[in-house]
Amino acid sequence: MALLRKINQVLLFLLIVTICGILYKKVHRGTVLRNKTDDDSETPEDMEDEIPVVICAAAGRMGAAMAAINSIYSNTDANILFYVVGLRNTLSRIRKWIEHSKLREINFKIVEFNPMVLKGKIRPDSARPELLQPLNFVRFYLPLLIHQHEKVIYLDDDVIVQGDIQELYDTTLALGHAAAFSDDCDLPSSQDIHRLVGLQNTYMGYLDYRKKTIKDLGISPSTCSFNPGVIVANMTEWKHQRITKQLEKWMQKNVEENLYSSSLGGGVATSPMLIVFHGKYSTINPLWHIRHLDIWRWIILELETMDCGLIFIRCPYTAKPWARLQG
């Protein structure tokens, strides 16, 4: 009898353990599914409604960034989420600029960029040292800074937006393309104007074709360049193609071989992007990126007279209206 009682106790214990295990699996499974459903019901709609815009705010160019942000905010009814990127010592100043102006109404996040990621990847260059500032390379690291969005707009701080940023965001990227840019040869008569005033709009102006590494790329020096000051990026493709790693590879090669420099066309940030994205990018409407405002003034006036819908202008290095306002 004692043995039988012990066997019954063991069987009862095993039955209880089995029932508890079954109940745990059902409850746990239900919780996982519920959490997954909750996540699915909350994030996609919110993400689709938001237009993420990344813009840098450097210490000496804070006014530029705020002017650009204000021009975007003032010309759209879309739900914009501004990612304002700065270095650690400027973050509090960025917040003060925004919260003590009418920009306090915007939806924004302040993001710190760690310049240590650039260590050993930038070749010293005295021609235009301002182009070597860390924030000039933020565009290379978009997926590391922005985690929650499939599509992102990046803008340089020296721009003024006169149209609805929703239209730029709606730019279609071809299958397999990680980004869209504005070609430098798109505007009417642009090649004639560039030849006349010496502005660069081909790869020859950005890369040193005397170097074997550049020649081996097989890219014609007369290929039209694009400007990465305005980018519509697909984060999934960017990560899948390891764009950041590719850009870093060419930065490192430039340190070792001096393949490009700011003494050429557009400096040290444009050149590696021209290499990595050659033949693998979509285009944006050229009216979303009017460069060299002083040189193009007569064309801009003509476009306005023709009601061509000029929606985006870019101030040249020597004529930035906010430069005198920094203090």
Salt bridges, closest charged atoms under 4 A:
ASP40 OD2 - LYS36 NZ 3.42
GLU50 OE1 - HIS149 NE2 3.98
GLU99 OE2 - ARG95 NH1 3.30
GLU112 OE2 - ARG88 NE 2.93
GLU130 OE2 - ARG128 NE 2.74
ASP156 OD1 - ARG139 NH2 3.10
ASP156 OD2 - ARG314 NH2 2.65
ASP157 OD1 - ARG61 NH2 2.45
ASP158 OD1 - ARG314 NH2 3.61
ASP158 OD2 - LYS320 NZ 2.90
ASP184 OD1 - ARG291 NH1 2.78
ASP192 OD1 - ARG195 NH2 2.58
ASP208 OD1 - ARG210 NE 2.89
ASP208 OD2 - LYS211 NZ 3.77
ASP216 OD2 - LYS212 NZ 2.65
